[in-house]
């Protein structure tokens, strides 16, 4: 296992040895001996701990078919970033590679000159140099991809601390460790990182920190620290699953490997987005025209199946909805804009004004023999007062109730809710596994793509009718 800060321990030990040696030779005042001793000890220590005596010289083959040795040819005296992938990986590996292309874009021509990236295959039986070259080309990667003997690659992963016993030793390659290691072999400074870290942070660590740059630490009082911005559930999903391949600035470059997502929830129908995020591989296999057009446009690089569950998909779409306004905080921005709209609207009755803003309203397609459906949405109170939702109805169902699923004493229970309050500027989420609309005794068949109207009734006497898109459950 490599320890990130062993360099500093090494430096302390060297300093102690040098002090003892200097004291020993003080009577003779031989300064040159101290200098020589310093150079020798640092050289010997760095070489013995972080040099060829530690790193294996594993024989590998590049995507160009060139045979190289790991220590002598790839990392000796270099700043490097190393990860392990396999080209048939359906999810994580494409995201890793895409994220590194973003780091590559930030660092420019430094990649391959003073900073070197290496992606080593854990599936050498399939990943021949030709396969790796084609994979590299599809991503627009400019670094070296390598393959080699499977057992030797496993040994290399163990030595780098990137092999998890138990998880990686199984037959399922999907369980492999997705960490990467970055380091400067010459200085002995190494650290493991997540490939999904902010690409600007990774670029700074590779280009500056590992290259000996030290920033001046500016102290400040803890009381003056800014308050952390609360994250929605969809934001970390977006950062770890989407940001590797997609920008959200409304600008697309020729070398982008995925479309810009600013305003995507306005360009695409919600039920299509949900299907796409759940099963992009199935949509491509079923020759969905939009999916095939995206595949063709972006160098035949398919979107990986991110293995998102239903709730995660809804949270992700909600966050992308909020990203439609890139210059303001998500929910607060939406609330403020809707308040301005309400204040400027010329209305004669409060009944004609929406009581709440509605986002991502949808219902699950039920089994043909079932008479009950479930409805989900996010309601945002854009008024200046607390509102209370007391009932709901629909022409397509005999009864609409508010229910909540909750774990009680280790058992999942579902209870009916009689009234729900939403404070000013707050939101109420109806989501799978929590609060939801229970739509009972269906009067007509509702298929994927259909809509049903739901009328919300508030304690103030106001009503508001919304439409639920019916989506087939996956």
Buried (B, 14 or more C-beta within 10 A) or exposed (E): EBEBEBBEEBEEEBEEBBEEBBEEBEEEEEEEBBEEBBEEBBEEBBEEBBBEEBBBBBEBBBBEEEEBBBBEBBBBEBBBBBBBBBBEBEBBBBBBBBBBBBBBBBBEEBBEEEBBBBBBBBBBEEBBBEBBBEBBEBBBBEBBBBBBBEEBBBBBBBBBBBBBEEEBEEEEBEEBBBBBBBBBBBBBBBBBBEBBBBBEEBBBBBBEBBBEEEEEEEEEEEEEEEEEEEEBBBBEBBBBBBBBBBBBEEEBEEEBBBBBBBBBBEEBEBBBBBBBBBBBBBBBEEEBEEBEEBBEEBEEBBBBBBEBEBBBBBBBBBBBBBBBBEEEEBBEBBBBBBBEEBEEEEEEEEEEBBBBBBBBBBBBBBEEEEEEBBBBBBBBBBBEEEBEBBBBBBEBBEEBBBBBBEEEEEEEEEEEEEEBEBEEBBBBBBBBEEBBBBBBEBEEEBEEEBBBEBBBBBEBEBBBEBEBBBBEEE
